[in-house]
């Protein structure tokens, strides 16, 4: 049964944030997937500014991983892009309800493989001025899904 989209959650950063502060938001549509779970995995991230202008398309093959590992890797790529490029406000849209609920604190991270990725993500989030993450159904995350599939195809020597 498909779930309804989760409302965005805002995580204010700690007061120790330094560096450039941007008053405008950027958005990242993130996806991660694995063919086989575990299997050949990849991420896709489409990053846009507040006007919808594409700032980056990230697509990376991860080797043999699980889909949840890939989802977290996509989130980390979006966070890295924002931090490395001086963007201080990030909205993330993903079709991984599990990851959204874990980042929001509604679900515990029980997997010893996901825990370090979760911890890295939370640490990076605190370096931002503001952060939101929300769940969207897969059909609303098509560009990120396309980029993730391109990464898996490249890794599997297709296309």
C-alpha positions in Angstrom: 0.0 0.0 0.0 1.6 3.3 -1.0 2.2 5.7 1.8 1.3 9.4 1.8 4.2 11.9 1.5 5.8 12.7 4.7 5.8 16.4 5.7 9.1 18.1 5.6 11.1 18.3 8.8 13.3 21.3 9.6 16.5 20.7 11.4 18.2 24.0 12.5 21.9 23.8 12.6 24.0 24.3 15.7 25.1 27.8 16.6 28.7 27.0 15.8 28.1 27.1 12.0 30.6 29.3 10.3 31.4 30.3 6.7 29.2 31.8 4.1 25.5 32.0 4.9 23.1 31.9 2.0 19.6 33.0 2.6 18.2 31.1 -0.3 17.3 27.4 -0.4 18.6 24.8 -2.8 16.7 21.6 -3.4 18.1 18.1 -4.0 16.1 15.2 -5.3 17.9 12.1 -4.2 17.7 8.5 -5.1 19.7 5.4 -4.5 19.1 1.9 -5.8 20.5 -1.6 -6.0 19.7 -4.3 -8.5 19.5 -7.4 -6.4 19.7 -5.8 -2.9 22.5 -6.3 -2.4 23.6 -5.8 -5.9 25.1 -3.3 -8.3 24.1 0.1 -6.7 24.1 3.7 -7.7 23.0 7.1 -6.6 21.3 10.0 -8.5 21.0 13.5 -7.2 19.4 16.5 -9.0 20.3 19.8 -7.3 18.4 23.0 -8.2 18.4 26.5 -7.0 15.3 28.3 -5.7 14.3 29.2 -9.3 14.5 25.6 -10.5 17.8 26.1 -12.3 19.8 22.9 -12.3 23.1 23.4 -10.3 24.3 19.8 -10.5 23.4 16.3 -11.6 25.2 13.7 -9.5 25.4 10.1 -10.7 27.8 7.6 -9.1 28.2 3.8 -9.1 28.8 2.4 -5.7 29.7 -1.2 -6.4 27.7 -4.0 -4.7 25.6 -2.5 -2.0 22.0 -2.5 -0.6 19.4 -0.1 -1.7 19.3 1.6 1.8 23.1 2.1 1.6 22.6 3.7 -1.8 19.8 6.0 -0.5 22.0 7.3 2.3 24.9 7.7 -0.1 22.7 9.9 -2.2 21.8 12.0 0.8 25.4 12.4 1.7 26.3 13.5 -1.8 23.6 16.2 -1.7 24.9 17.4 1.7 28.5 17.4 0.5 27.5 19.4 -2.6 25.7 22.0 -0.4 28.5 22.3 2.1 31.3 22.4 -0.5 29.6 25.1 -2.5 28.6 27.4 0.3 24.8 26.6 0.3 23.5 26.9 3.8 19.9 25.9 3.3 19.0 22.5 1.8 15.7 20.8 1.1 16.0 17.1 0.2 13.3 15.1 -1.5 13.7 11.3 -1.6 11.5 8.3 -2.2 13.1 6.5 0.8 10.6 6.7 3.5 12.9 4.7 5.8 15.7 7.2 5.5 13.3 10.2 6.0 11.9 8.6 9.2 15.4 7.8 10.5 16.7 11.3 9.8 13.7 12.8 11.4 14.2 10.6 14.5 10.9 8.7 14.1 12.7 5.4 13.4 15.8 4.0 15.0 18.8 3.1 12.9 19.3 -0.6 13.7 21.6 -1.6 10.8 25.3 -1.6 11.7 26.0 -0.8 8.0 23.7 2.2 7.9 24.6 3.6 11.3 27.9 5.3 10.2 26.1 6.8 7.2 23.3 8.1 9.4 25.9 9.6 11.8 27.8 11.3 8.9 24.5 12.7 7.6 23.4 14.1 10.9 26.9 15.7 11.5 26.7 17.4 8.0 23.2 18.6 8.7 24.4 20.4 11.8 26.8 22.4 9.6 23.9 23.9 7.6 21.8 26.9 8.6 18.6 25.0 7.8 17.6 21.5 6.5 14.4 19.9 5.4 13.8 16.4 4.3 10.6 14.9 2.9 9.3 11.7 1.3 7.9 11.7 -2.2 6.4 8.9 -4.1 8.8 7.4 -6.7 7.0 9.0 -9.7 7.8 12.5 -8.2 11.5 11.7 -8.1 12.0 10.6 -11.7 15.1 12.7 -12.4 17.0 11.3 -9.5 15.9 7.8 -10.3 17.1 8.3 -13.9 20.6 9.4 -12.7 20.8 6.5 -10.2 19.9 4.0 -13.0 22.5 5.6 -15.3 25.1 5.0 -12.6 24.1 1.4 -12.2 24.1 0.9 -16.0 27.6 2.4 -16.2 28.8 0.2 -13.4 27.3 -2.9 -15.0 28.9 -1.8 -18.4 25.5 -1.1 -20.0 24.5 1.8 -22.2 
